[in-house]
Amino acid sequence: MPQLNPAPCFYILIFSWLVFILIIPHKVVAQTYPNPPTSKTTESPKTESWSWPW
């Protein structure tokens, strides 16, 4: 029964956590976005009143 021998599963668990902790965060932080965020202006947009035809 595989539950009685924890050696292979333990090494797989340790290796997968090392990948999650050491490799993946660097790839996520290095992600570049095609459209960088722009700062929003503090001016409110000028709105025009609607001229309803009725």
Order of alpha helices (4+ residues) and beta strands (2+ residues): alpha-alpha
